[in-house]
Amino acid sequence: MRQISTQDPAIASLIKDLDSGGGGRLLTPIDRNSEILFGLFMVLTFTGTLSVATAGREDVKVMLVAAIGCNIAWGFVDGVMYVLRNLVLRAREATLGRAVRAARRPEDAHRLIATQIGPLAAGLGMAGLERVRQTIIGQPPPPAGRARPTLNDLRGALGVFLLVFASTFPVVLPFLFIVNLQLAMRVSAAIAITMLFLCGYSWGRYGGISPWKSGLVMVLLGVVVEATVIALGG
């Protein structure tokens, strides 16, 4: 494979994204925070339905079993969808690679690559697109036949499941250790707000925007989304 200079980080990043065999992290910060938020929203639809005035310990027990069971199920579903998404992405990348190799003129391949990259392709220019084309051509063609899950796919799916599943416990633990239901609900809500803020903060750092603002926006958005979900029946 033709080596890309470390002085071209944008081009190197794009080529890494186009390389189906890339060895980057299994889950990006967007993936990780999305799964945590999903699990968090799911468990809040259960804790948010408890009533301080009428709920008893049996109601709390039913809520805990339902919340944990729901997130186990959805963690499994999200893990399966993660594998399927990777299979589709690799199939799309293989299709692009075949099309680039089959292009009669470099300009035709450049258009294909630019379409795949999107608006950022305008900043690469002809020279950058040509380097991407040469890199794709320099890679070994993907094996023929149907795409199959890889070990990394399964590891990533396990990570997705664990994130959704683990995000249940910080919010429900207060109900296990605090007898006073009102206090337990307040502590649980404080933990949920903290988790929302931390996820937003992480997204802000990843996206190059103000982490504090994105954290506060995520808290506000989380409250609105959760109130809407509960209002619609959870």
N, C-alpha and C positions, 0 to 999 in steps of 0.2 A: 504494500500500500504506500502510496506517496505520502511523505511526511509533511505536515502543515506546521509552519513556524509558530512558535508560541507568541509571536508578535501579532498574530491574527486571531485573537480570542473569539471574535464573532463568527468567523468562518469555521474555526475549529469546533465551536459549540454546535453549529448547524450540521456539520458533517457527523458529529457524534450522535445527534438526533436522528440522522438518516441511516446510521449504521445499526442494523438490527441486532448486531452482536455486541453492542456497546456494553461496557462493564461498569456503568455508573450505578448510583444507588437504586435499589429496587423500588423504593417509594420516595417520591419527591416531597418537599415540604407541603406542597398543595395536596398531594395524596394523603399524607399523614394527618394533616389538620382537618381535611374534609371527612375522613373516617372518624376521627375523634368527635367532631361536631355532629356528625350523623348519629353516632351512638349516644351522645349527650342529649340531643333533641329527642331521641326515642325514649330515653329513660325519664326525661322531664315530662313527657306526656302522661306518664304514670304517677310520678310524685306530685305533679301539679293538680291532679284530680282529687287528692286527699282533702278532707274537710276537718279542720281542727275541732269543730263543734260536734261532729257525729262519728268520726272515724275511731275505731278501737284497735287493739293490738292485732286482732284477727284480720282487720282490713289492711293493716300495714303489712302483715305477713303475705296476704294475697297479692298486694302491690309489688312486693319484693320479688316473689316468684314470677309474676307476670313480666316485670321489667327485665329480670335476668334472662328468662326464657326468650323474650322477644329479641333481645340483643344477641343472644346466641344464634337464633335463627337468621337474623339479618346480617350478622357477621359472616355466617356461612354463605348466604346469598351474595354479599358483596365480594367475598373471596372468589366465588365462581365467576362473577362478572369481571373481576380483575384479570383472570386467566383468559376469558373470552376476548376481552378488550386487547390484550397483548397479542393474541392470535390474529385478530383482525388487523392490528397495526403492522405486524410483521408481513402479513399477506399484502397489505397496501404498499409497504416499502419494497417488497419483492417485485410487485407489479411496476413500481416506479423504476427500479433498477433494470428490469427487462426492457422497459420502454426507452430508457436513456441509452442502453447498449444498442438497441435496434434503430435509434434515430439515424437518419441518413446524413444529416448535417449537424454540426455542433449547436447551431442556432436553435434547431428544433429541440434538442436536449435541454438547452438553456431555458426555453419556455416551459418545459415540463417541470424542471427544478424550481423555477420561479413560482409556478402555480402551487407547488407543494409547500414552499417556504412562506409565501404570502407577501404582504407589503414590505417586509424587511429585505426582500430580494432587490428592491430598488437601490439600496445602499451598497450592495455587493458589486454591482457593475458587471460588465462582461468578463473581466478578469477573475472576479470572485466566483461567478457562476461556472466558468471554465474549470477552475480548480476543484469545485465540487463535482463537476462531471468527470474529471480525471480520477478523482478519488473513488467515485462509484464504479467506474470502469475497472479500476485497479483492484477492486474487491472480488473475491471468488463468487461466482453466481450462487444464489441460494439453491439448496437441493430441491429437486423436483418432487412433486407430490403434495399432499396436504400438510399444512403446518401442524406441528405437535407441541403440546406443552413442554416447557423445559423445566429443569430443576429450579431456576430462578423464578419462573412463573409460580411454581408451587410455594417457594419460599415467600414470595411477595403476597400470595393469597393468604398464607398463614399469618403474615404480618398484618394484613387488612383485618382478618378475623380477630386477632388479638387486640388490635386497636379499638375496634367496635365493642368487643367484649369487656376489655379493661376499663373503657370510659364509663361503664355502668357503675363501678364500685365507689369511686369518690363521692358520687351523689347519693348513693343509697346507704353508705356506711353509717351516717348519723342516725338513721332509723334503727340500726342494729344495736347501737351503744347508748343512745339517749332515750330515756323512758318518756320524758316530756315531749309530746308530739309537736307542740308549737315551737319549742326550741329546736327540735330535730329538723323541722321544715325550714327554719331560718338558717341553720347551719348548712343544710343541704343547698339552699338557694345561694348562700354566700360562696360555697365551693363551686357551684355551677357558673356563677358570674365570674369567678376567678379563672375558671377553665376557658370560658368564652373570651375573656380578655387576653389570656396567654396565647390562644390560637390566633386571634387577630393580630397580636403583637408579632408573632412569628411570621405571619403572612406579610405584614408590613416590612419587616426586615428583608424577607425574601424578594419582595417586589420593589424594594428601593424607595418606599414611601415612609411617612412618619409612623413608626411602630406604635406610639402612644395613641395617635389619632385612629389608626386602624383597629387597635384594641378596643377603644371606646365605641367605635362604630359597630364592631362585632357584638359587643354587649347589647347595644341598642337594637341591632338587627335580631339578635337571638331572642330578646324579650318579645319583640313584635312577632317573630315567627312562631315562638312557643305559644303566645297568647292566641294567635290565629288558629294554630293546630288544636288547642284545647277547646276553643270556641266552636270549632267544626266537629267536635266529638272525639278528638285525639286519634 
